[in-house]
Amino acid sequence: MSQRFLYSLLVLVQWSMVNGQWSMAQDAPKVPSLVVNIVIDQLRNDYLEAFAPLYGQGGFLRLKEQGRFYSQAEYPFSSPDRASAMACLMTGTSPYVNGIVGTHWLDRQTLLPVFCVDDNTYPGIHTSEKSSPRALAVSTISDELKISSEGKSIVYSIAPTREAAIIGAGHAGNEAFWLDDWTGNWAASCYYDDYPDWATEYDVRSSLASRIEDIHWEPLNDQVASFQYFVSSGGTRVKPFSHKFNSNRKFREFKATACVNDEVNRFAKDAIEKAGLGTDAVTDMLTLTYYAGAYDHQSAMKYGMEMQDTYARLDRQLEELFNFVEQKVGADKALFIITSTGYFDSEEMMDLSKYRIPTGIFSITKAQLLLNMYLIAVYGPGDYVETAIDNQIYLNLKLIENRSLNLAEVLDRCSAFLIQLSGVKDVYTSQRLALGAWTPGISKLRNAYNPKCSGDILIQVSPGWLLNNEDTHEQSLCRESYLSFPLFFMGAGIVPEKVRIPVTIDQVAPTIAQTLRIRAPNACPQAPLNY
């Protein structure tokens, strides 16, 4: 074999290898131009399946057929609400790390309850509410996108409520928009960029305040009006509903209906079109929050047809958004993520005693008073209990320190006293959560706890009992029934598949990061989902 032939063969092999590597680089998957996070407040699997006859082909059915559908999603911590759920989704970690334990907690410095996104430093725009994401202790997936693009990515968050909008925008977002409770305006915070011109034009052209009294919520169609999933008393058919919004709390009432999702869509479409989201080489992110809870936060049993209509409308609203985004951005350039906040506040406050089911009313207000009286008897006069929020009791740690009391002993005494009260299933102190042996149950409770803002004592109320706070007039029926919710990924080359293995929502942020080829949020310990 001649040297010339060997040389030619070597050149050919090297050329083939280089050309092959070049071809592989050319075939690398493209990064989406636009990521659309859709968080549907209180979406649940049982309703999603039950109302399937009311759907068209382009919404939920399309998600199941063309998306990667995780049918058993859950949060890695106990008792999520709108704020803590959104924070987990965006940061990829639990309240123990991200700092958002719920919508409100006690400020240890002022000893006053605070709302999770309150911040007097930053005035509102078109609202009297002052807000920022200051309480969010770690970075979000949208923050990491901003960092990776050196600030060039556009990040918007649009939601009916302030906490969902602010947390969805993160620290580095361009703007967070929410509907003000009193004016119906699309409000924002001075923490972010200037209120954009396209949003100002929208307010002039199509504000909710100018249209709300003409909005009439009725069943979407005859199919919804004749469909009956909820069993009514005596088997009588529920009459079609009709709601108008003209009371002094009309905007708050409106925000707890299916109609608010149309407003989110209208405003989102203006943002996509006027701000040019997803139209250049830099990836943008849009986080949207929809509502799928019961009418005006009432019982789903009481307003069953409204609930049916909510899901039927959600199906159309999703289809409308999918079509619009794909028309403007391209079907292969948009990544959609759809999931739920994972909590459900539509339990009917019924009297279970007439069915001989163990029940009762547990007053957290009376419990804190009794506990303070007990501590006075043991340690002498003083206000040992600061306040109670939800099912958590905050102790006066300064008084305990000033009297040189052993905190561990005080907590043990509190636990031993409270466990004796009727309606108490278990009591968890801050030390028990920090030092207790690992179990699945205590792990979720620990993940929901944060040393800086959670209470010192968490009372687990027995299922079937009513948790009542006489100071705030808040009531909730305690249940521990399992209710699943879905997680969907669709678009941008996602291979359709239904996955029945349970997954947790803190895996969403690292999955998005992997897709965008950027870093996961800075406190996210989870591996991405494979798809």
ABEGO torsion letter per residue (X at the ends): XBAAAAAAAAAAAAAAAAAAAAAAAAABBBBBABBBBBBBBGBBAAAAAAAAAABBAABAAAAAAABBBBABBBBABBGBBAAAAAAAAAAGBBAAAAGBAEABBBBAAAGBBBBAABBAABBBBGBABBBBAAABABBBAAAAAAAAAGGABBBBBBBABAAAAAAAAEAABABBBBBBAAAGBBBBBAABBBBBAAAAAAAAAABAAAAAAABBBBBABAAAAABBABBBBGGBBBBBBBBBBABAAAAAAAAABAAAAAAAAAAAAAAAAAAGBGABABBBBBBBBBBABBBGGBBAAABAAAAAAAAAAAAAAAAAAAAAAAAAAEAAABBBBBBBAGBBAABBBBBAAAAGBBBEBBBAAAAAAAAAAAAAAAAEBEBABABBBEABBBBBAAAAAAAGBBAAAAAAAAAAAAAABBGBABBBBAAAAAABBBBAAAAAAAAABBAAABBABBBBBBBGBBBBBAAAGBBBBBBABBBBBBBBBBEGGBBBBBBABBBBAAAAAAAAAAAAGBBBBAABABBBBBX
